[in-house]
Structure formats: structure tokens, C-alpha cells
Amino acid sequence: MRTVLALVLLLVFVSPAFAAGNLEVNSSSLAPAYINTRNLTNMLSLNFNATTEDIRLVSINVTISGNATIGNVSSVSVLNSTGAVLAANSTNLTGTKFIIFIPNGINVSTLNITTLTVAVNLSASAASGSNLSVRINDLNEFGVNTTATTISSSAGASNSTESIIQDVHVSTSIIPRIVDTYVTNQTFIYTFLPTGTNSIQNFSLSIPSGFTLVNLSSVEVGGSNLSAGFYTNTTLSNQLNITLTSTSTTSTVKLFFNANTSSPAVGFFTSTVTGSNLTGVATDAMSNQTNVTAKVLLNVTNIGAIKTVAIVNNSDYWEFNFTINVPSTVSGMVQFKMTNWTSTESYSIALSNQTS
């Protein structure tokens, strides 16, 4: 009888049905010193480890701290280890807290550490210069699939460091957007239009590989051309890097430059700006207005002379016939240029077909 009782007690203590799951949580701050509005920014890394049995994590409560109000937070997201958004919430649960429900939950295995990231997106109304951080108040803020699970952490509550809010945003466009493949010195105008409240000092523009940068002709700020002493131009291989030397600006900036477009291509011009403690902020294309298509706009297939004799008297003329193929739908003007001829001697003109 004693032997049977001992066996029953042994089975009770070792049976998985009676083993409480344990979830270990550790965290580290990912918060940058400065955070930009309208961008999803990683703030806190969370590492989960199930020590007894696999556990399914179904929700996380995230508290917003700092003097930036919770109304300035557009959303809070939970990302997996690859940076993909698993779940997000744009509606705060309380005056300081968001609850993020993870659809179907995420399995925390006993074999591997599961890493998740808490990220925030700030609205344009967030005041520049204010600060923000996120925290997990206590271990009860993690929702799991069973009440039998205990949650522990070597550090207790999880907090990010504070980030100072900035508002650096710029929309961009370029003209022209359709060019001929036989232009060896095409003029472009690239426009930076600040849409944030913070000023910009550096403007970097990358020329697509299908084009070849020739030169920067001028820089315009707020409608006025800058003299060379008011900006520096660090030109790299197919890149313009313009830095204002006197002050930063929130005015429209235009870069006038030339490039060869002899190779058929769809070139995507990309740019970044730097200002107000934020470096290399990607710009936003205005309705995708930064791609330039280089293609054959027209072909001159034949040039024939109809009237081949002219008298030098400022009133006579020559007459030519052009046969032009226009494979692209474009508007504009076709020009034919001749060098002035003032000689009274006989002169023979050599005609040749040339693609415009």
C-alpha cells in the first residue's frame, strides 16, 4: 500500500499537467536620442524565454512616458525579429497606456529566445523638443494563454530611455520627368519642399546609375540664387551633397544640375536631408514625382533638300524636308539649327540624319 501511494505522489509531481509554465522576460532600450515625427521608431527590445513549456503570448500593455502627451502617439506596434509588424494599436486604452493584442498570439518556445520590438509612431502635432519614452510597468502587463503561467524578469519592469522629438520632413520632385536618350547635357531641377517645423541644413541627392552627373549649376533657397560662399558642394560619384554654410532653412530649396541621359532607363532619384539633430532623413516624393524616364522621344529618319541654292542677301532661303518618327507621346518643339553663313562664295552643305 505504501508503495502504491509513493508511486501516485511521484506521478503527481512529475506530470506536465501539474507543471506551471514560466516565462522569463528581459529588455533593452532601442530608443534613439532624437525621434522624428511620422516615422515608426523602435524604442524597446523584449526577449522572451519559456523555461518549462511553450507559452503563447497574446498581448502587451505599453505605457507612454515623458512630457509628450499620449495624444501625440499615432500608434504603438509590436515587431518580430525581422522587423515585420505583428500587431499595432492606434487607440489608447487609458490616459497613458496602449494595449496591443497579437492576433492568434505568438509562440514562445522552450528551445529558442523570442525577440519582439516595441515601436511608436508620432503624429505631426507632437511638439518639437518635447520628450517621450515607453515602458512596461510590471510583468502583469504581458498577457499569456494560461493563468498557470508565472512571469519573471531579472530586471523587473522594462523601460526605454527618453527620446527628444524632432519634426524634420521634406517632400521632393524633379523636372523634367521624361527626357531623350540622346541628350548629353540635360538640365534638371530637383526641389526640396520642407513640410516639418524644424529647419534643414544639408541636402543630399543621389543620381541613378543610368544617368551621369555633369555639374551643379546653381542652388536656390526661397526663390533666390545663393552665391557659392553660402553653401558647400561635396560632389561624389553621381551624388550632390549641398550644405548651407550660413544657416539652416525651412524654405524651398532647388538644385539646378546637368546630367547625361544617353542610356535608356527609368531613373529613380533619391535624397536625404539633415537638420535639427537628425541625420540622413529620407525625403518623401510628392506623388512619386522623382522618377525620370529616359527614352527615344523622336528619330529624324531622313533630311532632304528641296531648295538647294540661296543668294546671300538676307532675304533668300533654303528649304529642307525632315522625316521624323515620334515613338513617344510628348509635347514640345523640334528645332533645326544652322550656323550663320555670310560668305558670298559657293558653299556645299553636307546633310546627315541625326536622332534628336
C-alpha positions, 0 to 999 in steps of 0.5 A: 500500500505504501508503495502504491501511494509513493508511486501516485505522489511521484506521478503527481509531481512529475506530470506536465499537467501539474507543471506551471509554465514560466516565462522569463522576460528581459529588455533593452532600450532601442530608443534613439536620442532624437525621434522624428515625427511620422516615422515608426521608431523602435524604442524597446527590445523584449526577449522572451524565454519559456523555461518549462513549456511553450507559452503563447503570448497574446498581448502587451500593455505599453505605457507612454512616458515623458512630457509628450502627451499620449495624444501625440502617439499615432500608434504603438506596434509590436515587431518580430525579429525581422522587423515585420509588424505583428500587431499595432494599436492606434487607440489608447486604452487609458490616459497613458497606456496602449494595449496591443493584442497579437492576433492568434498570439505568438509562440514562445518556445522552450528551445529558442529566445523570442525577440519582439520590438516595441515601436511608436509612431508620432503624429505631426502635432507632437511638439518639437523638443518635447520628450517621450519614452515607453515602458512596461510597468510590471510583468502583469502587463504581458498577457499569456494563454494560461493563468498557470503561467508565472512571469519573471524578469531579472530586471523587473519592469522594462523601460526605454530611455527618453527620446527628444522629438524632432519634426524634420520632413521634406517632400521632393520632385524633379523636372523634367520627368521624361527626357531623350536618350540622346541628350548629353547635357540635360538640365534638371531641377530637383526641389526640396519642399520642407513640410516639418517645423524644424529647419534643414541644413544639408541636402543630399541627392543621389543620381541613378546609375543610368544617368551621369552627373555633369555639374551643379549649376546653381542652388536656390533657397526661397526663390533666390540664387545663393552665391557659392560662399553660402553653401558647400558642394561635396560632389561624389560619384553621381551624388550632390551633397549641398550644405548651407554654410550660413544657416539652416532653412525651412524654405524651398530649396532647388538644385539646378544640375546637368546630367547625361541621359544617353542610356535608356532607363527609368531613373529613380532619384533619391535624397536625404536631408539633415537638420535639427539633430537628425541625420540622413532623413529620407525625403518623401516624393510628392506623388512619386514625382522623382522618377525620370524616364529616359527614352527615344522621344523622336528619330529624324529618319531622313533630311532632304533638300528641296531648295538647294541654292540661296543668294546671300542677301538676307532675304533668300532661303533654303528649304529642307524636308525632315522625316521624323518618327515620334515613338513617344507621346510628348509635347514640345518643339523640334528645332533645326539649327544652322550656323550663320553663313555670310560668305558670298562664295559657293558653299556645299552643305553636307546633310546627315540624319541625326536622332534628336 
